[in-house]
Amino acid sequence: MTEPVRATSDDSTLVRVRGLTTVLNGKTIFDRLDMDIPRGKITAIMGPSGTGKTTLLKHMTGQMRADAGEILVNGKNVPDMSREALYKMREGIGYLFQNSALLTDFDVFENVAFPLRQHTKLPEVLIRNLVLLKLQAVGLRGAARLLPNELSGGMARRVALARAIVFDPMLIMYDEPFVGLDPVALNQVLKLIRTLNQTLGITSVLVAHELDAIKQVADHVFLIANGKVVAQGDPKTIANDGSAWTRQFFGGEADGPVPFQYPAGDYAQALGFGGAAK
């Protein structure tokens, strides 16, 4: 039996989750989940599809409210925040969407400049310098006037990353940043995540399925399933911890703690052999 995962409480923790409980359409997504995201580190959140990984990010940013529990970001409980305080907190969080979410009618420069134009009154010369600085950091200053449809998937992901760091956030959240990338683009994104985390001193949270990529970049990994953290540890060794959860998820087994068959009634009865069909 997997030992319960215990969260810590100290100043080295940027995001602290306690007793998080979420029920959507009658299904329990989180069941008193506890988790700590260490400050200044890269933390990966993994788990089977449908276990609420992206939902957890939405709870952390206040986009969704849980039914119970606390989520403290930098010591402040997100569910208790006023709208003004919530918007202020979000200015310190960069978010990289799975599909990059670039504005198709804007070129690369204007995509990165968009948050600055929306949320500040900076002079144009300063906006220009900030945007070029961020594009230089991701290696795409020369692509500033390209449109999103002229970019490869890897380039689009890097533009989205430049936009995510335009406010020098304390925390960056990556939602499936490796999906659809070829090996070259994948390694470029991995290098950027690690380099930005080290040079900017930020905290990074990655939702991903690719263990090989996670091994190269993450400091710590949480495996969530069945509403709880079922395993955590060093990404290089977690697959060998001996639990049924890690064996199924990282070994790709079709059946296990996550069953192949979706819960249903008696099969023979449904076919009409044991009474009325359901």
N, C-alpha and C positions, 0 to 999 in steps of 0.2 A: 504494500500500500504506500502511495506517495505521501511523504511527510508534508504537513501544511506549510505553506510559504509564509514566513513572518516578515513584515515590513519593519524597517528601522525608522527612527525619528531623530535627526540631527541636522545641523546647519548645512551639511553637504548635500542635502536633498532639495531639489528645486520643485518637483511635483510630487505631492503626497496624496495617495488615494486611500481612503479608509471606508470600509463597509459599503462600497458602491453596489447598489441594487437597481437594476433596470428591467422592466417587463414591457415588451412590445407585442401587441396583438395576442396577449395571453402566453407568450413565450418568454421565459426568463433568459435574458441576455447576460446579465451580471448578477451574481448571487453573493453579496457581501464581499466583493473583491477588494483586496489590499494590494497596493503596489507603490514602490518608491522609485522615482527617476532621479539618479544622482546628478548633481550640478557639474557642468563642464565635461560630461562624458557622452558617449554615443550609445544609446540604449535601443535595442531592437525588440519589437513586439511581434510575436509570431503566433500562429495557430491555424486550425482548419478554417475553411471558408464558412462564413456565417456565424463566427464566434464573437463578433462585435469589435474587431480591431479598429476599424474606422469610426465606429460609434464611440469608442473610448476616446479617440482624438477629439471628437465633437463635444464630448463631455468636458474635456480639459479646456477647450476654448469657449465653453459656454454656449455653443450652438444648440445643444440638447440638454435637457434637465433630466436627471435620474430620479427614480422614485424615492431613494434614500441614500444616505452616505455623504461623505465629504470629499472634495477635490481641492486641495490647497496648492496654489501656484505662487511661489515665492512668499509663502506664509499667509496668503489670503484665500479664503474659501470662495471658489467661483460661484456656487449656487446662491450665495448671499450677496453678490455684488449688484450694485445698481447698474442701470444701462450705461451710464457715463463711465463708471469705473471699469465695466466690462470692455468697453471700446478702448479705454486707455490701456488696459492689460493687453489687448490684442495687438496694439501697436508694437509691443515687445515680442511678438510671436510671428515668425515667418512660416508659411505653409506652402509646401510643394504638392500640388494635386497630381493624382495618378496620370491624368491625360494632359498635364502641363497647364491647361486652361488659359492659353494665350488668347488675346483679343484679335480676332482674325483680320479686322480692318485696320489695325495699328501695326506699324513696323516694330522691329526689335527694340529700338530706342524708346519708342512711346509706350510699349508694353512695360518696360522697366520703370519708366518715368511715371506711369499711371498712378501708383499709390502716392507719390510725392505731390502730384498735381491735385489729387483728391483730398489729401489730409494735411497739406501744409500751404504756406504762402511764400515759399522760398523764391528768390529771384531766379530768372531763367538761367543765368550763368552758373549758379550754384547747382541747379537741377541737372544741367548738362554735365558738369564736372562729376557729380555723384553717380549719374547713370554710366558715364564712361568708365569710372573707377570700378563699378560693379561688373560691367561687361569685360573689362580687362581681367578681373579676378577669375572669371569663368572662361577666359580665352576667346571671347567673341566680340571684342571691340570692333573688329573689322566687318562684322555682320550687322552693324547697328541699323542699316537702312534696308535690310531684307524683311520681307513679309513672312508671317508664320508658314504659309504654304510653300515657301522656298527653303525651309529648314528640314534637315533630317530629324528623326525622332530624338536622337541624342542631343542635337543642337537645341531643339525645342525644350528639352528637359533642363539644359544648362541656362537658357534664357529665363525659364521659370525660376531657377535657383537664384539667378542674379536679382530678379524681382523680389524673391523671398528675403533677401538679405539687404535690401535697399535701405531699411531703417536700422541696420545693425542690431538685430533682435537678440534677446537673451536666450531664446529658445526657437529651434526650427523643427517643424514636424514634416516628415516625408511620408506620403501615402503611396505605397507601392512604387518607389522611384526607379526600380530596375525593369519593370514590365516592358517588353517589346524592344529592348535595346540589344544591338549586336555586341559581340565581345569587346570591340574597341570602344564603343560608346559607353558600355557598362564600366570598363576600367577607368574611363575619363570621369564618370560620375562618382565612382568610388573614391578616386583621388581627390576630387573636389570636396566631397563630404568630409573626409578626414582632414584635408588641409584647412578648410574653412573652420572646422571645429577647433583645431589647434591654434590657428592664427588669430581668430576672433574671440576665443575663449568662451564659446557659446555651448549650450546644451542641445543635443540632437536626439530626436525620437523617430525611429524608422518603423513603419509597418511594412513587412515584406515576407515573402515565402522562400526566397532563395538563400539557403543556408550557406552555400559556398561563398556568396557575396557577403553575407553577414559576417562570416568568419574573418574576412579581410578588413572589415571596417568597424564593427561594433565592439564595445568594451563589455557589454552585458546583454543577455537576452532573457526575455520572459516568454514562456509558452502559456497561452491562455486557452482554456477549453472548458466546456460545461459550466461556464459562469465564473470560473476562478482561475488563479495562477496555479497551474499544475506542475510547473517546473521552471527553474531559473538557474542561470549560471554563466560560465564562460562559454561563448559560442563555439569554441574549438573543442570543448569536451562534453557539452550538454547532451549531444546525441547518444552518448555512451553511459548515461546515468542509470540505465537499467529499468526505468519505469515503462509501463505499458504505453503511456501517452507519447513519450519521446520515441519509443520504438516504432509506433504506428506512424506518427507524423513525419519523422525524419527518415524512416525506412520506406515510406510510401505504401504501407500495407492497406489493402482495400477494406479490411474489417478489423475491428478492435474496440477500444473505448468509444470511438466514433463509429457507430454501426453502419453497415452497408444498407440494411433495410430501414426505411423510415417507419416509425411506430405506426402500427395498423392493427385492426381487429383480426380475428381468426380467419385464415385464408380459406379453409374449407367452407366455413359458414358464408363467406362473401361469395363463393361460387355457387351457393345454394344447396350444398350437400348436408349441411347440418342445421337447416332451418331457413328462415327468410334471409335473403341477401341484404347486406348493409350498404 
